[in-house]
Amino acid sequence: MTPYKKFKNQISKIKSIVNGTNFLIAGVGNELKEIDRIGVELARKGEKIYPDRFIDCGVAPENYLHEIIGRKIETLIIVDVVYFENEGDMKILMPGELALQGISTHSLSLNFMAEYLANWGIKTVIIGIKPTPKNKEVGEKLLSGLYELIAAETRTS
């Protein structure tokens, strides 16, 4: 399977997860570390076009729990750098899979957040982007796919 087809499959998987739910995309990362800032950059760009759909959580996403819950969403999509061995540049993970897939600088807090948010009826999904020199390119493709997802959802609402 070509990298483009793999990427399209990942976007389709995200679409099926959020299917008709009210969702928010949270960018997580450390803007001071080039390899770890992709989630934050994605959220900042997204906020300019869809401010109700993106939130920049920086290095401490747990500090945004109140705001996330206040947005009355059903699904939270977290975008962060995740270290994993498998092929591919991006992986869709459920919170419990983080420890099995690799390390994120936020893996403990992301798992905790997901458990906490589940108590509020919010499902959490993590889009892990492999930390490579081309992760900025992967982030741009992902952002484009997320824009399509938001636009499609807006048309059906």
C-alpha positions in Angstrom: 0.0 0.0 0.0 1.4 3.4 -0.9 2.0 6.0 1.8 -0.8 8.2 0.3 -3.3 5.3 0.5 -2.2 4.5 4.1 -2.7 8.2 5.0 -6.2 8.2 3.4 -7.0 5.1 5.3 -6.0 6.8 8.6 -8.2 9.8 7.8 -11.1 7.4 7.0 -10.6 5.8 10.4 -10.8 9.2 12.1 -14.0 9.9 10.2 -15.5 6.7 11.3 -14.5 7.3 15.0 -16.1 10.8 15.1 -19.0 9.9 12.8 -21.7 12.4 13.6 -20.4 13.4 17.0 -19.5 16.9 18.2 -15.7 16.8 18.4 -12.7 18.9 19.3 -9.1 18.6 18.1 -6.5 19.2 20.8 -2.9 19.9 19.8 -0.4 18.8 22.3 3.4 19.4 22.4 6.4 21.5 23.3 6.8 24.4 20.9 10.4 24.8 22.0 11.3 21.4 20.6 11.1 21.2 16.9 10.3 17.5 16.8 7.6 17.8 19.5 5.7 20.9 18.3 3.6 19.4 15.5 0.4 19.1 17.6 0.6 22.6 18.9 1.3 24.0 15.4 -1.6 22.0 13.9 -4.0 23.4 16.6 -2.8 27.0 16.1 -3.4 26.8 12.4 -6.7 25.1 12.8 -7.9 27.6 15.4 -7.5 30.4 12.8 -10.1 28.7 10.5 -12.2 26.7 12.9 -11.8 28.2 16.3 -14.6 26.1 17.8 -12.9 22.8 16.6 -9.3 23.3 17.7 -7.5 24.0 21.0 -3.8 24.4 21.7 -3.0 22.5 24.9 0.7 23.0 24.9 2.7 20.7 27.1 0.1 20.4 29.8 -3.2 19.2 28.2 -4.6 18.3 31.7 -4.8 22.0 32.4 -7.5 22.4 29.7 -9.9 19.8 31.1 -12.4 22.4 32.3 -12.4 24.2 28.9 -12.7 20.9 27.0 -15.6 19.7 29.1 -17.2 23.2 28.8 -17.3 22.8 25.0 -20.0 20.1 25.3 -18.2 17.7 23.0 -18.6 14.0 22.5 -15.2 13.1 21.1 -11.8 14.6 21.8 -9.1 14.0 19.2 -5.6 14.6 20.6 -2.7 15.2 18.2 0.7 14.6 19.6 4.1 13.2 18.8 4.3 9.5 19.7 7.3 7.3 19.5 6.5 4.0 17.7 8.4 1.4 15.8 6.0 0.3 13.1 6.0 1.6 9.6 4.1 4.7 8.8 4.2 8.3 10.0 0.9 8.5 11.8 -1.1 6.1 14.0 -4.6 6.3 15.4 -4.6 5.1 19.0 -7.1 4.7 21.8 -5.7 6.0 25.1 -4.8 2.5 26.6 -2.7 1.8 23.6 -0.2 4.5 24.3 1.9 2.5 26.6 1.8 -0.4 24.2 2.8 1.6 21.1 5.6 3.8 22.5 6.3 6.8 24.5 4.7 10.2 24.3 6.0 12.9 26.6 2.4 13.2 27.8 1.4 9.5 27.8 0.6 9.3 31.5 -1.4 12.5 31.5 -3.2 11.6 28.2 -4.3 8.3 29.6 -5.4 10.0 32.8 -7.2 12.7 30.8 -9.0 10.1 28.7 -10.2 8.3 31.8 -11.4 11.5 33.4 -13.1 12.7 30.3 -14.9 9.3 29.9 -16.6 10.2 33.2 -18.1 13.2 31.4 -19.2 11.1 28.4 -16.3 12.2 26.2 -14.5 9.6 24.1 -10.8 10.3 23.5 -8.8 9.3 20.4 -5.1 10.0 19.9 -3.5 10.7 16.6 0.2 9.9 17.1 2.7 11.4 14.7 6.1 9.8 14.5 8.9 12.2 15.4 10.8 12.4 12.2 12.2 15.2 10.2 9.2 15.0 7.9 6.6 15.2 10.6 5.8 18.8 9.6 4.7 17.5 6.2 2.6 14.7 7.9 1.0 17.4 10.1 0.1 19.5 7.1 -1.5 16.5 5.4 -3.4 15.7 8.6 -4.6 19.2 9.0 -5.9 19.2 5.5 -7.7 15.9 6.2 -9.2 17.3 9.4 -10.4 20.4 7.6 -12.2 18.1 5.1 -13.7 16.2 8.0 -15.0 19.4 9.7 -16.3 20.8 6.4 -18.2 17.5 5.6 -19.7 17.5 9.1 -20.7 21.1 8.8 -22.5 20.3 5.5 -24.5 17.5 7.1 -25.5 19.5 10.2 
